[in-house]
């Protein structure tokens, strides 16, 4: 059995605030250690269920957060930015399951810790064929395109609700309950790791995995992206094939989900470069 584990940071045990998740912030080094702890708990659960090969992809910020010397030795690590498939780069049809560890809810969810949609400042929301979508749905679609189901999602309560909405068959493990965007009631590290380990094992055992269906991406894809400022839409609209919808919004249409995703990433990169924190 072969398992791919994508690891973000906002949904990691104990991480609740912007002083912890971004690199160079005060508590970032502590958050990195917590990130490794949740990841290793998921690895241990997969191993207990019989996994023979485990690949971990660092999926937060610059994607260089997990320290190799803190990672369980049974896993290999995909690290570094600029990867074509971003948070799940390296996944292919040879994998039996995808785990999303430390994920978060999409933009605007009141009790979603550090909720956002892919980039946290320039972007307001993304819709896929008229339905609002966050990182869970976007990357579940990419995995589904190569036939890999999402078997486990860990994060806060809001993240797990979103996961159940998109992926009703997947196991979820909530390690904290959001109070607002920057506050939560968190399980102890020991309880959180026990929950993640048990959920990872359950996700791969018996008939459970065989019953999970990959999320099939739409054949005709339309992403609608609303930015926080008009200058962000100005920059993103320079991408060939992108349509301007209004002052702050654009649309991408493609009959191939991966091609649409590639355009989406380019638009977000251009929008981020145009974002001005002062205005």
N, C-alpha and C positions, 0 to 999 in steps of 0.2 A: 504494500500500500504506500502511495506517495502523496504527501500533503504539502500544500503551499500555504504559508502564513504571512499575511500582510499586516504590518504593525504601525499604527498611528500613535499619537501621544495624548490627545485631548481626552480620550476615554480610558486612560490608564488609571489604575488604582491610586487614589489619593491626589491626583492632579486635578486642580479646580480653577486655576487662576493664570492670568497672562504673565505673572512673575515667574512661572514655572516652565511653561512649554516652549517659548521662543529661545533659541540659542543666545547666550551671553546675558540672559536675565539672571536675577539673583539666585533662584532655586532650580535652575535648569539642570545642573549636574545631579542633584538629588532626583529630579524627574527622570533622568536617563537611567538611573539605577532602578527606579520603580518600573520603568518600561521593560527593562530586561527581566525583572521578576515576573511580570504578567506573561511575557513571551515564553519564558522557561516553563511556566505552569502549563501553558497550552502545548508546548513540546512534550512535556512529561505525560500529559493525558493522551496525546497522539501515540506515543511510544507504548503506553499501557494497552492501547487498543490494537496494537500490532503494526503501526507504521514502520516502514523500513527506510524510507528516505524523506527528509524534511528540509524544505528550502524556506528561509525567512527573508522577507523583503522589508527593509526599513522604509517606511512610507510617510514619515513626518518631516515637514519643512525641507531642509537641504538633503534629507535622507542619509544623513551620516550621524545618527544619534545612538544607535546600538553599538556598544563596544564588543568586539569579537571575543575579548577575554572574559566577558560576563555572560556570553551566550552558551547555552547547553551544547556540549561537544557533539551531540548527535546531529546537529543542524548545520547547514551552510548558510552564509549570509550574502544577500544582494544589497550592496551599499553604494551610495553616490547618486547624484542628481543627473538630469538630462536624459533619463531613460524613456524610450518611446512609449512603453505601457505604464510609465509612472509608478503608481503605488503597487501594481501587481506585475511589474516587468519580470519576465522569466516564466510566467505561467504558460502552459500549453496542454495539449490533449493527453499527455502522459500522466497528469495529476488526477488523483481520485477525488480530491476535495480542496476547497479554499477556506481558510479561517481568516476572519477579519478581527484583529485584536486591538483594543484601544481606540475604536472608532467613535464618532460623534454624530450628533443630529445635524440636520440641514439648518440653514439660516432662519432665524426668527422664532425658534421653538423656545418658549419661555423658560422651561426647566432643563434645556439642553446645555450642558457645560461647554463653554467656548464654541457654541454652535456657529457653523459657517458652511459655505458650499465651495470647497476646493481651495479658494484663496480667501483670506479673511477680511480684506479691506476694500478692494476695488469692486468686489462682486456682491450684488444684492440677492439674486436668485437665478436658478437654472430650471427650465422646464424641458421635459422630453415628451414630445408629441402631446403637449398640453398638460402634462402632469408634473408638478414640482418634484425635483429630484436632487439628492445629495450624493455624497461620495459612495455610500452603500449601494445605491441603485446603479450609479454610473459604472462602478467596477464589477458589480455582480453581472452586468450586461456583457462586459468584455470577457469575463471568465465563462459566462454562458455561451458566448460565441464559439468557444473552443470545446464546449461540452463539459465544463467543470462546474459543479454545483457549490454554492456557499453552504457549508455545513455548520459553521459556528460564527457568531458575532458577539464580541464583548465590548462593554462600554457602560454608559450610564443608563438610567431608565428610559430617557427620551430616545437614545440611540437604539435600544432594544425594541421599543415600540415601532420605530421606523423600520427596523430590520424585519419585524414580524409582518409589517404592511407589505413590504416588497418580497420577502422571502419567508412565507408562512411555515415552511417545513424545516427551516434552520433552527438549530439550538441557539439560545441566547443566554448570556450571563451578565447580569447587571451588578457592577461592583460599587455603584454609588447612586444616590438619588439627588437630582439637582434641586436646589432651592431657587436659584436664579442662574444667570449666565456664568457667574463667577463664584458660586458657593454651592456646596453639596454636603450631604451626610454620607460618609464613606464607610464601607466595610473595613474591618481590620485587614492588614496585609495578609495575615494567615488565612482568614476566612475567604478573602477574595481569591487567593491562589488556589485554595481547595475547591472553590466553586468553578473556577476556570478549568482546572485540571479534570474535575468530574464531568463538566459539560463537554470538554474536548474529547474525552474518552467515550462518552455517550453518543457523540455525533458520528463516531466512526464504527461503533459496535453493532453487531447483529444485523438486523434487516434495515436499521435506520438509514444508513447511507444509501442503500440500494433503492430506497423509496424517494429520496430527494431528487427533484428535477432541476437542472440548470435553468437560470433565468434567460430566456431567449431574447436577444436584442431585436428591436423592430427592423423589418426589412427596409422600410422607408423611414429614415431618421430625420427628425426636426428638433434641433436644440434652439430654444429661445433664451437669451441671456440678458438679464437686466443688471446694469452696473450702478454704482453709487454716484457716479459723476458723468457728465456728458463728454468730458475729455477722454474717459476710458472707452466709451463707445466710439468716439472719433478714431482712436488708434486701432481698435479691433476691427472696425469696418474697412480698414485697408486690406484685409485678407481677401484674396480673390474668392468670389462666390458667396461672400457674406452679404446679407441684406440688412439695411438699416430699417428698424421698425418705428422708432421714435427717438427722442433726444437721448435717452439712456439705454436703449435696447437694440439688440441685433438678433438675427436668425441665421442658422446654419442648416442647410438641407443636403442630404446625401443618401443614396440608396445603399450605402455600406456603413455600418455602425462604426467600424474602426476608422474609416476615413473621416467621418463626422467628428469622432473623438479627437483625431489629430488636429482638425481645424479648431475645435473647441480649445484645446491646449494652447495653440498659437494665439488665438484671440485673448485668452486669459493672460498670457505672458505679456502681450502688447498692452493690455489694459493695466496690468500691474505696473509696468514701466511708466505709464502716464499718470498714475495715482499720485496725488499731492495731499499729504496728511494735514497741511495747514488750510487747504481750501477744498 
